[in-house]
């Protein structure tokens, strides 16, 4: 399912115990720390944490959250303990079948899923790379959440003030339409119940009201640079939506191009800024559109 929005401008060692035949990975968070949901409430036992990797060639970004779970493989999972305010587990690496190849980036992914909302936290440290089996190693690798420096979802405060972990609320299309399209029969991703020319899937990503024709996604175009200049569009988007999307550019409304060589996309506070890397020349026109793919 997909939709598009076109913008035109004329333009420490943890006592987990145990021993197994393989390289052991002790992955954990410190006990007794404050860990919160996105609403500021304490994490509970409904949170599960997973140790795993993404498929080869896939890098989780703010732009492809809708594809994270499709590319994620967990090696081990454990439940959060509300009593100890922590998660802790010990995983033994006995082999290296894909995607758990030597050197693969390892991540810790915490999730709580509900009918109308989901909480996520995803983080790693650059040194967390998947090891080869080593049954002679007497000490486990220690991957402590407080040491993580790369956080793709949620928040992690290494100093523990006021919290160590704080998850982030994310939402998929089916959860969103329970609230935004309640009682509306035109609730499919490609439908447009308010007849404003914007499909529901775009309203979902933009955070606008799909039943109010005056609530429209923000897409502010401009021309920057000298000469013919470059088309640039400031999109107001919700980066907490579970959708994979791309920005495409072209010289007409038929052929479209995307990728780092064609368009520069930067995530920022209230959305993204996209700049066409092909300059306008003379009276030529350039076009830009946002394409959305639901998981």
C-alpha positions in Angstrom: 0.0 0.0 0.0 1.4 3.4 -0.8 0.6 7.0 -1.2 2.3 10.1 -2.5 2.5 13.8 -1.9 3.8 15.9 -4.7 5.3 19.3 -4.0 5.9 21.4 -7.1 7.6 24.8 -7.4 7.3 25.9 -11.0 9.8 25.2 -10.5 30.5 -3.9 35.9 30.3 -7.9 35.8 26.7 -8.9 36.3 26.0 -12.0 38.3 23.8 -13.8 35.8 25.5 -17.1 36.4 25.8 -20.1 34.1 28.2 -21.4 31.5 27.7 -22.6 27.9 29.8 -23.9 25.1 30.4 -20.7 23.1 31.2 -17.1 23.4 28.9 -15.7 26.2 27.3 -12.3 25.9 26.0 -10.8 29.1 23.5 -8.1 28.1 21.7 -6.1 30.8 20.8 -2.8 32.3 21.9 -1.7 35.7 19.5 -2.5 38.6 17.6 0.0 40.6 17.6 2.7 37.9 14.6 4.7 36.8 13.3 3.5 33.4 10.2 5.2 31.9 7.7 4.9 29.1 7.1 7.8 26.8 4.3 9.0 29.1 6.7 9.2 32.1 5.3 6.1 33.9 7.6 3.3 35.1 8.4 0.5 32.7 6.6 -2.7 33.6 6.8 -6.4 33.0 5.0 -6.0 29.7 8.2 -4.7 28.2 10.4 -7.3 26.5 14.0 -6.8 25.5 15.7 -8.6 22.6 19.3 -9.0 21.6 19.7 -9.3 17.9 20.9 -8.0 14.6 19.3 -6.6 11.4 19.7 -8.3 8.1 22.8 -7.7 6.1 22.8 -4.3 4.4 20.0 -2.9 6.4 20.6 0.2 8.6 17.8 1.3 10.9 17.1 5.0 10.4 14.3 7.5 11.2 13.1 7.1 7.6 12.6 3.3 7.5 11.0 2.5 10.9 8.2 0.7 9.2 10.8 -1.9 7.9 12.7 -2.5 11.1 10.8 -5.5 12.3 10.9 -7.1 8.8 14.7 -7.0 8.9 15.1 -7.8 12.6 16.2 -11.2 14.0 16.4 -11.8 17.7 19.0 -14.1 19.2 17.5 -14.0 22.7 14.7 -12.2 24.5 14.0 -11.5 28.1 11.3 -9.7 30.1 11.8 -6.5 32.1 11.7 -6.9 35.8 9.7 -4.2 37.5 11.0 -5.5 40.9 14.6 -4.9 40.1 14.0 -2.2 37.5 16.2 -3.9 34.9 16.5 -6.5 32.3 19.3 -9.1 32.3 20.2 -12.2 30.2 23.1 -14.3 29.1 23.4 -15.5 25.5 25.8 -18.2 24.3 27.0 -17.8 20.7 27.4 -21.4 19.4 27.6 -20.6 15.6 27.4 -17.9 13.0 24.5 -18.6 10.7 23.2 -15.5 8.9 22.4 -12.9 9.9 24.5 -13.5 13.0 27.8 -13.3 11.1 31.0 -12.3 12.7 31.2 -8.5 12.9 27.4 -7.8 12.4 26.2 -4.8 14.4 24.4 -6.0 17.6 21.5 -4.1 19.0 19.2 -4.2 22.0 15.5 -3.7 21.1 13.0 -3.0 23.9 9.2 -3.1 23.0 5.8 -3.0 24.5 3.0 -3.5 22.0 -0.7 -2.5 22.5 -3.8 -2.2 20.4 -3.6 1.6 20.0 0.0 2.3 20.8 3.5 0.9 20.9 6.6 1.7 22.9 10.1 1.2 21.5 13.7 1.7 22.5 16.6 0.6 20.3 20.3 1.2 21.1 23.8 -0.1 20.8 27.5 0.7 21.4 29.9 0.7 18.5 31.9 -2.2 20.1 28.8 -4.4 20.1 29.6 -6.6 17.1 28.6 -10.2 16.8 31.4 -12.6 17.9 32.6 -16.0 16.7 32.1 -19.0 19.1 34.9 -19.2 21.6 34.3 -22.0 24.1 37.7 -21.3 25.8 36.8 -17.8 26.8 36.3 -17.7 30.6 34.7 -14.3 30.7 31.5 -13.1 28.9 31.3 -10.0 26.8 29.5 -7.4 28.8 27.0 -5.2 27.0 25.5 -2.8 29.5 22.7 -0.5 28.4 24.3 2.4 30.2 27.3 2.2 27.9 25.3 2.6 24.7 26.0 5.7 22.6 23.9 5.0 19.6 20.1 5.4 20.2 17.8 5.0 17.2 14.5 5.0 19.1 13.7 6.3 22.6 16.2 7.9 24.9 19.1 6.6 27.0 20.7 8.8 29.6 24.2 7.4 30.5 24.2 9.6 33.7 20.9 8.3 34.9 19.4 11.7 35.5 16.4 11.6 35.6 16.3 8.1 34.0 18.4 5.5 32.4 16.0 4.4 29.7 12.9 6.0 28.3 11.0 4.4 25.5 9.3 6.2 22.7 5.7 5.9 21.5 5.4 4.7 17.9 2.3 3.9 16.0 1.4 1.8 13.0 -1.4 2.6 10.5 -3.9 0.1 12.0 -3.4 1.6 15.5 -3.8 5.2 14.1 -7.0 4.6 12.3 -8.7 3.2 15.4 -8.5 6.7 16.8 -8.4 8.9 13.7 -11.0 7.1 11.5 -13.4 5.7 14.1 -16.7 5.0 12.4 -15.4 6.1 9.0 -16.0 3.5 6.3 -13.3 5.1 4.1 -10.5 4.0 6.4 -8.1 2.3 3.9 -4.6 3.6 3.3 -5.5 4.8 -0.1 -8.9 6.3 0.9 -9.6 10.1 1.2 -12.7 10.5 3.4 -12.4 14.3 3.6 -11.8 14.7 -0.2 -8.9 17.0 0.3 -6.7 15.1 -2.2 -4.5 13.6 0.5 -4.7 9.8 1.1 -5.1 8.5 4.6 -1.6 7.0 4.5 -0.1 10.5 4.0 -2.4 12.0 6.7 -1.1 9.2 9.0 2.6 10.1 8.4 2.0 13.8 8.6 -0.2 13.7 11.7 -3.1 15.6 10.2 -6.8 15.0 10.6 -8.1 12.7 7.8 -11.6 13.8 8.4 -10.9 17.6 8.1 -10.3 19.0 4.7 -8.6 22.1 6.3 -6.0 19.9 8.0 -3.4 19.4 5.4 0.2 18.1 5.5 2.9 20.7 5.5 5.2 20.8 2.4 6.9 24.1 2.0 8.9 24.3 -1.2 11.7 26.8 -2.0 14.6 27.4 -4.3 18.1 27.7 -2.8 21.5 28.4 -4.3 22.7 30.5 -7.2 22.0 30.2 -10.9 18.9 28.0 -11.5 19.0 26.9 -7.9 17.9 23.7 -6.3 14.4 22.7 -5.3 14.1 22.2 -1.5 11.0 21.0 0.4 10.4 21.2 4.1 8.0 18.3 5.0 6.2 18.3 8.3 6.1 14.6 9.2 5.7 12.5 12.3 8.9 10.5 12.7 7.2 8.2 15.3 5.0 6.6 12.6 5.7 3.1 11.5 6.1 3.5 7.8 8.9 3.3 5.3 9.1 6.3 3.0 11.3 7.9 0.4 11.6 11.3 -1.2 11.8 11.1 -5.0 12.7 13.8 -7.6 12.2 14.2 -11.3 12.0 16.6 -14.2 8.4 15.6 -15.0 5.6 13.8 -13.3 6.4 10.5 -14.9 10.0 9.5 -14.2 11.1 9.6 -10.6 14.5 9.1 -9.0 15.6 8.5 -5.4 18.7 7.7 -3.4 21.6 9.6 -1.9 22.9 10.6 -5.3 19.6 12.3 -6.2 18.2 13.9 -3.1 19.6 14.9 0.3 17.2 14.2 3.2 17.8 15.4 6.7 15.6 14.5 9.7 14.9 17.3 12.1 12.5 18.3 14.9 9.1 18.5 13.2 9.9 16.6 10.0 12.4 16.4 7.3 14.2 18.7 4.9 14.7 17.4 1.4 16.9 19.0 -1.2 17.1 18.0 -4.9 20.7 17.5 -6.0 20.0 18.3 -9.6 19.9 22.0 -10.3 17.3 23.8 -12.3 18.6 25.2 -15.5 16.9 28.0 -17.5 13.2 27.6 -17.4 13.3 23.9 -16.6 11.1 22.5 -13.8 11.9 20.1 -11.0 9.4 18.1 -9.0 9.6 16.3 -5.7 7.2 13.8 -4.1 7.0 11.7 -0.9 6.2 8.0 -1.3 5.0 6.0 1.7 5.0 2.2 2.1 3.3 0.5 5.0 4.8 -2.6 6.5 
